[in-house]
Amino acid sequence: MTKMVWKTGAVTDLAQLLKSSTITQSAAVGAATVYHFNHDGQEKIAISLPDELAVVIELNSNAQQRRRRIDPAKMEAEAASANTSTAAAKVAE
């Protein structure tokens, strides 16, 4: 399961993203610039490259959705069975 994903794009797209974000930290590393920022409540890292490209790295928001899927029909059947068992136990009292 991938916990992080990255996307590439133009530096102009990164500039727009950073305008609507809170920058925590930035630093020049050689010809690149690294940004640590928060956008829409999610912590991200971006690297502005010298060839007018940028890479944005973030946590995979779909990581939670990759868990085992529970069949809704089975859940309803189990709930109905539990309700029947509870009713039968009350009658027995």
C-alpha positions as CSV (number, residue, x, y, z in Angstrom):
1,M,0.0,0.0,0.0
2,T,1.5,3.3,-1.1
3,K,1.4,5.9,1.7
4,M,2.7,8.7,-0.4
5,V,2.0,9.9,-3.9
6,W,3.7,12.6,-6.1
7,K,2.5,14.6,-9.0
8,T,4.5,16.6,-11.5
9,G,3.4,19.8,-13.1
10,A,4.5,23.3,-14.2
11,V,6.1,25.7,-11.8
12,T,3.2,28.1,-12.5
13,D,0.7,25.5,-11.2
14,L,2.9,25.2,-8.0
15,A,2.8,29.0,-7.6
16,Q,-1.0,28.9,-7.7
17,L,-1.1,26.0,-5.2
18,L,1.3,27.9,-2.8
19,K,-0.9,31.1,-3.0
20,S,-3.8,29.2,-1.4
21,S,-1.5,27.4,1.1
22,T,0.2,28.1,4.4
23,I,4.0,27.7,3.9
24,T,5.7,26.2,6.9
25,Q,9.2,26.2,5.6
26,S,11.2,26.7,2.3
27,A,14.8,26.3,1.4
28,A,17.0,26.6,-1.7
29,V,18.9,23.4,-2.5
30,G,21.2,23.9,-5.4
31,A,19.1,25.1,-8.3
32,A,15.9,23.8,-6.8
33,T,13.6,25.1,-4.1
34,V,11.9,22.9,-1.5
35,Y,8.6,23.9,0.1
36,H,6.9,22.4,3.2
37,F,3.3,23.6,3.3
38,N,-0.3,22.9,4.3
39,H,-3.1,22.9,1.7
40,D,-6.7,22.1,2.6
41,G,-5.6,20.6,5.9
42,Q,-3.1,18.3,4.3
43,E,0.6,18.5,4.8
44,K,2.6,18.5,1.5
45,I,6.1,19.0,0.2
46,A,6.9,20.5,-3.2
47,I,10.1,20.8,-5.1
48,S,10.5,23.5,-7.8
49,L,13.0,22.3,-10.3
50,P,15.2,24.5,-12.6
51,D,13.6,23.3,-15.8
52,E,10.3,25.0,-14.9
53,L,8.8,21.8,-13.6
54,A,7.7,21.0,-10.0
55,V,7.0,17.9,-8.0
56,V,4.3,17.9,-5.2
57,I,4.5,15.1,-2.7
58,E,1.6,14.3,-0.3
59,L,0.1,11.4,1.7
60,N,-2.1,9.2,-0.3
61,S,-5.7,10.1,0.7
62,N,-7.0,6.8,-0.7
63,A,-4.9,4.7,1.7
64,Q,-7.9,4.3,4.0
65,Q,-10.1,3.2,1.1
66,R,-7.8,0.3,0.2
67,R,-8.8,-1.7,3.2
68,R,-10.9,-4.8,2.9
69,R,-14.4,-4.0,1.7
70,I,-17.3,-5.1,3.8
71,D,-20.4,-6.3,1.9
72,P,-23.4,-4.1,2.9
73,A,-25.9,-7.0,2.5
74,K,-23.9,-9.2,4.8
75,M,-23.8,-6.3,7.4
76,E,-27.6,-6.0,7.2
77,A,-28.1,-9.7,7.7
78,E,-25.8,-9.8,10.7
79,A,-27.6,-6.8,12.2
80,A,-31.0,-8.4,11.7
81,S,-29.7,-11.6,13.2
82,A,-28.4,-9.7,16.2
83,N,-31.7,-7.9,16.7
84,T,-33.5,-11.3,16.5
85,S,-31.2,-12.8,19.1
86,T,-31.6,-9.7,21.4
87,A,-35.4,-10.0,21.1
88,A,-35.4,-13.7,21.8
89,A,-33.2,-13.1,24.9
90,K,-35.6,-10.5,26.2
91,V,-38.6,-12.9,25.7
92,A,-36.6,-15.7,27.6
93,E,-36.2,-13.4,30.6
